[in-house]
């Protein structure tokens, strides 16, 4: 898991300030890797999570919310964790409609291919939107 996380962090061309992941990434080494890069980890603690040492303020705050409300729901609303779900849904739609892999080998060409897929998905979404007309 840490290899995947480090791979994503090293490839990211845009300055990332927040990282949303599921509870499988709730480990010290994942939080450490994100904190070294000055990225705010938005990782829900596992059920029954314990507090960690002082440098993990974000996670300890999430654990406190979990203990207070008996779930992560309050914390998820507070930090906009639902954006992760929206991003996953968009990726699922792209993979389902346009294929689950990129066909080109060159990185720059793959970026262009991915952008073309996103543009095609946006166009399909726009065409599927109802056209509203005011009556009266």
GUMARMI-848585 format. One line per 4 residues: their letters; for each residue x, z, y of N, C-alpha, C, O. Coordinates in nm, 3 decimals. Each point is the difference from the previous one (the first is absolute). Layout:
! residues N
A	X/Z/Y/X/Z/Y/X/Z/Y/X/Z/Y ~ ...
! end
This chain:
! residues 136
XXXX	0.082/0.000/-0.119/-0.082/0.000/0.119/0.087/0.000/0.126/-0.031/-0.068/0.098 ~ 0.138/0.145/-0.102/0.086/0.006/0.118/0.069/-0.135/0.022/0.025/-0.038/0.114 ~ 0.006/-0.035/-0.223/0.061/-0.132/0.016/-0.097/-0.094/0.071/0.041/-0.076/0.089 ~ -0.168/0.080/-0.128/-0.101/-0.084/0.066/-0.012/0.036/0.147/-0.005/-0.088/0.086
XXXX	-0.001/0.216/-0.058/-0.013/0.046/0.139/0.120/-0.044/0.083/-0.017/-0.053/0.109 ~ 0.138/0.074/-0.161/0.121/-0.042/0.073/0.004/-0.151/0.017/0.043/-0.050/0.104 ~ -0.087/-0.024/-0.205/-0.004/-0.146/0.008/-0.094/-0.045/0.112/0.033/-0.089/0.078 ~ -0.150/0.149/-0.072/-0.097/-0.035/0.105/0.053/0.035/0.138/-0.014/-0.077/0.095
XXXX	0.075/0.194/-0.084/0.053/0.043/0.130/0.113/-0.088/0.048/0.012/-0.027/0.120 ~ 0.073/-0.021/-0.213/0.113/-0.083/0.041/-0.044/-0.141/0.036/0.064/-0.065/0.083 ~ -0.174/0.015/-0.143/-0.046/-0.136/0.027/-0.090/-0.010/0.122/-0.019/-0.109/0.055 ~ -0.035/0.221/-0.011/-0.097/-0.002/0.109/0.067/-0.045/0.130/0.090/0.067/0.051
XXXX	-0.136/-0.179/0.002/0.061/-0.056/0.121/-0.055/0.064/0.127/0.066/0.000/0.104 ~ -0.186/0.055/-0.112/-0.065/0.060/0.115/0.024/0.151/-0.002/0.000/0.062/-0.107 ~ 0.020/-0.003/0.223/0.019/0.145/0.008/-0.127/0.070/-0.045/-0.106/-0.017/0.060 ~ 0.116/0.094/-0.166/-0.113/0.071/-0.058/0.002/0.144/0.049/0.104/0.066/-0.003
XXXX	-0.220/-0.017/0.049/-0.006/0.138/0.047/-0.079/0.089/-0.095/0.017/0.122/0.001 ~ -0.106/-0.183/-0.083/-0.082/0.077/-0.095/0.004/-0.070/-0.135/0.003/-0.123/-0.007 ~ -0.005/0.201/-0.099/0.001/-0.055/-0.134/-0.111/0.067/-0.079/0.005/0.121/-0.024 ~ -0.105/-0.198/-0.017/-0.110/0.052/-0.080/0.025/-0.033/-0.146/0.032/-0.114/-0.034
XXXX	-0.046/0.212/-0.052/0.017/-0.020/-0.143/-0.094/0.094/-0.073/-0.055/0.093/0.060 ~ 0.037/-0.118/-0.189/-0.089/0.090/-0.075/0.076/0.124/-0.047/0.120/0.013/0.026 ~ -0.191/0.076/-0.094/0.057/0.128/-0.041/0.118/-0.010/-0.094/0.074/0.097/-0.015 ~ -0.054/-0.212/-0.050/0.114/-0.015/-0.090/0.132/0.010/0.077/0.103/0.033/-0.059
XXXX	-0.105/-0.060/0.188/0.121/0.007/0.083/0.020/0.139/0.061/0.087/0.017/0.085 ~ -0.167/0.080/-0.126/0.013/0.135/0.054/0.115/0.072/-0.072/-0.022/0.087/-0.085 ~ 0.142/-0.124/0.120/0.121/0.059/-0.056/0.102/0.018/0.111/0.000/-0.075/0.098 ~ 0.086/0.174/-0.113/0.099/0.029/0.105/0.086/-0.122/0.032/0.024/-0.029/0.117
XXXX	0.021/-0.043/-0.219/0.090/-0.112/0.026/-0.069/-0.112/0.076/0.066/-0.070/0.078 ~ -0.195/0.051/-0.096/-0.073/-0.102/0.078/-0.013/0.044/0.145/0.023/-0.079/0.092 ~ -0.061/0.204/-0.072/-0.011/0.052/0.137/0.136/-0.003/0.069/0.009/-0.034/0.118 ~ 0.098/0.069/-0.190/0.134/-0.001/0.058/0.041/-0.141/0.044/0.054/-0.018/0.109
XXXX	-0.082/-0.081/-0.195/0.036/-0.139/0.033/-0.072/-0.046/0.126/0.058/-0.068/0.084 ~ -0.185/0.106/-0.069/-0.078/-0.039/0.118/0.049/0.075/0.124/0.013/-0.059/0.107 ~ 0.013/0.188/-0.121/0.044/0.079/0.115/0.138/-0.044/0.050/0.027/0.006/0.119 ~ 0.060/-0.051/-0.211/0.131/-0.052/0.042/-0.014/-0.122/0.090/0.080/-0.021/0.090
XXXX	-0.184/-0.060/-0.115/-0.024/-0.120/0.080/-0.090/0.028/0.120/-0.038/-0.092/0.072 ~ 0.004/0.221/-0.050/-0.088/0.042/0.110/-0.139/-0.064/-0.012/-0.058/-0.045/0.098 ~ 0.007/0.043/-0.222/-0.133/-0.054/-0.029/-0.090/0.117/-0.039/0.038/0.085/-0.080 ~ -0.156/-0.083/0.137/-0.097/0.108/-0.028/-0.068/-0.027/-0.135/-0.071/-0.100/-0.013
XXXX	0.092/0.186/-0.086/-0.063/-0.021/-0.130/-0.147/0.043/0.001/-0.031/0.114/0.035 ~ -0.057/-0.205/-0.074/-0.142/0.033/-0.015/-0.032/-0.008/-0.149/-0.059/-0.097/-0.048 ~ 0.098/0.201/-0.023/-0.016/0.007/-0.144/-0.083/0.123/-0.032/0.042/0.112/0.031 ~ -0.159/-0.129/-0.092/-0.083/0.118/-0.030/0.066/0.085/-0.108/0.051/-0.054/-0.099
XXXX	-0.051/0.185/0.117/0.058/0.086/-0.104/-0.089/0.001/-0.125/-0.121/-0.019/0.007 ~ 0.185/0.041/-0.120/-0.076/0.009/-0.125/-0.084/0.126/0.002/0.027/0.091/0.078 ~ -0.128/-0.086/-0.162/-0.087/0.118/-0.002/0.081/0.122/-0.043/0.083/-0.007/-0.091 ~ -0.108/0.118/0.158/0.072/0.123/-0.030/0.143/-0.001/0.051/0.084/0.075/-0.052
XXXX	-0.054/-0.157/0.152/0.137/-0.012/0.051/0.044/0.129/0.068/-0.082/0.073/0.056 ~ 0.212/-0.046/-0.063/0.060/0.117/0.064/0.069/-0.044/0.129/0.032/-0.118/0.017 ~ -0.008/0.213/0.072/0.073/-0.030/0.123/0.145/-0.028/-0.033/0.055/0.056/-0.095 ~ 0.008/-0.144/0.174/0.142/-0.033/-0.016/0.078/0.063/0.115/-0.060/0.055/0.092
XXXX	0.193/-0.062/-0.097/0.082/0.059/0.109/-0.037/-0.057/0.138/-0.076/-0.096/0.011 ~ 0.131/0.157/0.092/-0.039/-0.024/0.139/0.008/-0.145/0.047/-0.079/-0.038/0.087 ~ 0.170/-0.043/-0.138/0.015/-0.134/0.056/-0.114/-0.095/-0.035/-0.005/-0.111/0.053 ~ -0.085/0.151/-0.140/-0.112/-0.085/-0.042/-0.129/0.041/0.070/-0.097/0.036/-0.066
XXXX	0.096/-0.042/0.200/-0.115/0.046/0.077/-0.126/-0.080/-0.031/-0.108/0.058/-0.016 ~ 0.120/-0.191/0.008/-0.116/-0.085/-0.025/-0.067/0.036/-0.131/-0.122/0.015/-0.007 ~ 0.203/0.000/-0.098/-0.056/0.030/-0.131/-0.061/0.140/-0.003/-0.108/0.018/-0.057 ~ 0.174/0.079/0.117/-0.054/0.135/0.002/-0.133/0.005/0.075/-0.089/0.077/-0.035
XXXX	0.077/-0.158/0.139/-0.126/-0.010/0.072/-0.110/-0.056/-0.091/-0.113/0.048/0.001 ~ 0.148/-0.149/-0.080/-0.096/-0.060/-0.094/-0.039/0.102/-0.108/-0.116/0.006/-0.039 ~ 0.212/0.072/-0.009/-0.029/0.103/-0.101/-0.093/0.105/0.059/-0.092/0.046/-0.068 ~ 0.116/-0.006/0.194/-0.087/0.099/0.066/-0.142/-0.053/0.011/-0.096/0.073/-0.026
XXXX	0.081/-0.201/0.064/-0.134/-0.060/0.006/-0.065/-0.006/-0.137/-0.121/0.023/-0.013 ~ 0.201/-0.054/-0.088/-0.052/-0.006/-0.136/-0.052/0.136/-0.045/-0.107/0.010/-0.060 ~ 0.182/0.094/0.090/-0.043/0.136/-0.040/-0.122/0.045/0.079/-0.086/0.072/-0.052 ~ 0.079/-0.114/0.176/-0.111/0.040/0.085/-0.132/-0.065/-0.043/-0.103/0.066/-0.007
XXXX	0.109/-0.196/-0.024/-0.123/-0.073/-0.032/-0.017/-0.029/-0.149/-0.098/-0.063/-0.040 ~ 0.192/0.108/-0.043/-0.002/-0.021/-0.145/0.014/-0.147/-0.042/-0.021/-0.034/-0.116 ~ 0.058/-0.053/0.211/0.025/-0.141/-0.032/0.086/-0.058/0.112/0.033/0.069/0.096 ~ 0.005/-0.194/-0.111/0.081/-0.067/0.102/-0.084/-0.076/0.102/0.055/-0.064/0.089
XXXX	-0.186/0.070/-0.099/-0.088/-0.080/0.085/0.021/0.025/0.149/0.009/-0.095/0.078 ~ -0.001/0.221/-0.039/0.016/0.033/0.142/0.133/-0.055/0.052/0.005/-0.057/0.109 ~ 0.101/0.074/-0.186/0.132/-0.051/0.040/-0.002/-0.152/0.009/0.056/-0.057/0.094 ~ -0.119/-0.010/-0.190/-0.004/-0.146/-0.001/-0.070/-0.054/0.124/0.044/-0.101/0.057
XXXX	-0.152/0.165/-0.014/-0.070/-0.044/0.121/0.086/0.023/0.124/0.003/-0.082/0.091 ~ 0.067/0.195/-0.088/0.080/0.037/0.116/0.117/-0.096/0.023/0.035/-0.027/0.115 ~ 0.026/-0.023/-0.222/0.120/-0.085/0.015/-0.029/-0.148/-0.024/0.094/-0.078/-0.014 ~ -0.220/0.039/0.009/-0.039/-0.141/-0.024/0.055/-0.054/-0.131/0.046/-0.114/-0.006
XXXX	-0.051/0.195/-0.098/0.051/-0.041/-0.131/-0.081/-0.115/-0.058/0.049/-0.072/-0.088 ~ -0.174/0.053/0.135/-0.085/-0.108/-0.052/0.058/-0.138/0.027/-0.038/-0.097/-0.065 ~ 0.130/0.086/0.161/0.063/-0.130/0.029/0.076/-0.052/-0.121/0.010/-0.121/-0.020 ~ 0.042/0.211/-0.063/0.069/-0.040/-0.122/-0.097/-0.071/-0.093/0.034/-0.102/-0.060
XXXX	-0.154/0.155/0.047/-0.102/-0.060/-0.085/-0.041/-0.138/0.051/-0.021/-0.092/-0.078 ~ 0.010/0.080/0.210/-0.036/-0.129/0.060/0.109/-0.104/-0.029/-0.029/-0.115/-0.033 ~ 0.155/0.157/0.044/0.111/-0.091/-0.028/0.002/-0.040/-0.148/0.025/-0.117/-0.032 ~ -0.051/0.212/-0.058/-0.004/-0.032/-0.142/-0.113/-0.097/-0.032/0.017/-0.090/-0.082
XXXX	-0.131/0.107/0.146/-0.113/-0.090/-0.022/0.034/-0.141/0.047/-0.035/-0.097/-0.066 ~ 0.102/0.086/0.179/0.039/-0.132/0.051/0.098/-0.067/-0.096/-0.012/-0.120/-0.026 ~ 0.107/0.195/-0.026/0.096/-0.058/-0.096/-0.070/-0.042/-0.128/0.034/-0.103/-0.058 ~ -0.131/0.181/0.013/-0.076/-0.036/-0.120/-0.074/-0.132/0.022/-0.003/-0.086/-0.088
XXXX	-0.058/0.071/0.207/-0.072/-0.125/0.028/0.094/-0.120/0.003/-0.033/-0.106/-0.053 ~ 0.149/0.123/0.115/0.096/-0.110/0.005/0.044/-0.039/-0.140/0.002/-0.118/-0.034 ~ 0.032/0.218/-0.049/0.046/-0.028/-0.136/-0.109/-0.063/-0.085/0.028/-0.089/-0.080 ~ -0.151/0.135/0.096/-0.110/-0.052/-0.080/-0.034/-0.143/0.039/-0.018/-0.085/-0.087
XXXX	0.008/0.058/0.215/-0.041/-0.132/0.045/0.112/-0.104/0.001/-0.024/-0.117/-0.028 ~ 0.145/0.161/0.060/0.107/-0.097/0.023/0.116/0.011/-0.099/0.101/-0.068/0.017 ~ -0.114/0.150/-0.117/0.106/0.014/-0.100/0.081/0.126/0.021/0.015/0.048/0.113 ~ 0.036/0.005/-0.222/0.069/0.128/0.006/0.149/-0.007/0.025/0.067/0.103/-0.003
XXXX	-0.012/-0.222/0.028/0.145/-0.007/0.024/0.032/-0.114/0.098/-0.081/-0.089/0.024 ~ 0.201/0.097/0.030/0.047/-0.105/0.090/0.075/-0.105/-0.082/0.071/0.034/-0.094 ~ -0.086/-0.159/0.130/0.058/-0.108/-0.079/0.137/-0.044/0.049/0.080/-0.053/-0.077 ~ -0.051/0.076/0.204/0.127/-0.044/0.057/0.109/0.105/-0.024/-0.029/0.118/-0.014
XXXX	0.156/-0.163/0.010/0.109/0.090/-0.034/0.072/0.057/0.123/0.043/0.115/-0.002 ~ -0.030/-0.193/0.104/0.071/0.041/0.121/-0.083/0.106/0.074/-0.121/-0.014/0.013 ~ 0.188/0.120/0.037/-0.071/0.109/0.066/-0.078/-0.049/0.122/-0.117/0.035/0.017 ~ 0.181/-0.116/0.067/-0.068/-0.049/0.120/-0.121/-0.086/-0.038/-0.104/0.006/0.066
XXXX	0.117/-0.085/-0.172/-0.112/-0.081/-0.046/-0.112/0.089/-0.055/-0.118/-0.030/0.017 ~ 0.155/0.140/-0.083/-0.101/0.093/-0.051/-0.076/0.067/0.113/-0.121/0.022/-0.010 ~ 0.191/0.008/0.118/-0.068/0.059/0.117/-0.103/-0.099/0.053/-0.113/0.038/0.029 ~ 0.152/-0.165/-0.016/-0.093/-0.103/0.047/-0.116/-0.018/-0.095/-0.114/-0.019/0.043
XXXX	0.141/0.024/-0.175/-0.106/-0.013/-0.100/-0.098/0.117/0.010/-0.121/-0.020/-0.007 ~ 0.173/0.140/0.022/-0.086/0.118/0.014/-0.085/-0.008/0.126/-0.118/0.033/-0.002 ~ 0.178/-0.078/0.112/-0.075/-0.014/0.125/-0.110/-0.105/-0.013/-0.108/0.017/0.055 ~ 0.136/-0.125/-0.128/-0.102/-0.102/-0.023/-0.114/0.057/-0.083/-0.116/-0.033/0.025
XXXX	0.148/0.118/-0.124/-0.105/0.064/-0.080/-0.088/0.090/0.087/-0.123/-0.001/-0.013 ~ 0.186/0.078/0.100/-0.075/0.089/0.087/-0.089/-0.081/0.094/-0.116/0.036/0.024 ~ 0.169/-0.146/0.030/-0.078/-0.085/0.090/-0.119/-0.061/-0.074/-0.110/-0.009/0.055 ~ 0.131/-0.034/-0.180/-0.109/-0.056/-0.080/-0.107/0.105/-0.029/-0.119/-0.029/0.007
XXXX	0.163/0.152/-0.039/-0.096/0.107/-0.027/-0.080/0.034/0.125/-0.121/0.021/-0.007 ~ 0.189/-0.015/0.122/-0.070/0.027/0.126/-0.102/-0.109/0.031/-0.110/0.028/0.048 ~ 0.146/-0.152/-0.076/-0.092/-0.113/0.024/-0.122/0.011/-0.092/-0.113/-0.021/0.043 ~ 0.137/0.054/-0.172/-0.112/0.014/-0.094/-0.092/0.115/0.042/-0.122/-0.010/-0.011
XXXX	0.182/0.119/0.059/-0.080/0.114/0.045/-0.084/-0.040/0.120/-0.118/0.035/0.008 ~ 0.178/-0.108/0.086/-0.072/-0.046/0.119/-0.116/-0.091/-0.037/-0.109/0.011/0.057 ~ 0.131/-0.102/-0.151/-0.106/-0.092/-0.042/-0.114/0.073/-0.072/-0.114/-0.045/0.002 ~ 0.148/0.157/-0.066/-0.103/0.075/-0.072/-0.080/0.095/0.086/-0.097/0.058/-0.048
XXXX	0.136/-0.041/0.174/-0.070/0.090/0.090/-0.133/-0.061/0.041/-0.008/-0.120/0.024 ~ -0.097/0.201/-0.017/-0.128/-0.053/0.044/0.003/-0.036/0.148/0.067/0.065/0.080 ~ -0.140/-0.169/-0.046/-0.011/-0.040/0.140/-0.128/0.060/0.057/-0.111/-0.039/-0.038 ~ 0.128/0.133/0.130/-0.114/0.070/0.056/-0.049/-0.071/0.127/0.079/-0.043/0.083
XXXX	-0.211/0.034/-0.071/-0.061/-0.061/0.116/-0.109/0.095/0.050/-0.080/0.051/-0.078 ~ 0.081/-0.027/0.209/-0.102/0.087/0.056/-0.132/-0.076/0.011/-0.003/-0.113/0.049 ~ -0.102/0.173/-0.094/-0.132/-0.063/0.007/-0.083/0.071/0.106/-0.008/0.123/0.004 ~ -0.053/-0.203/0.083/-0.092/0.054/0.100/0.061/0.043/0.124/-0.069/0.047/0.090
! end
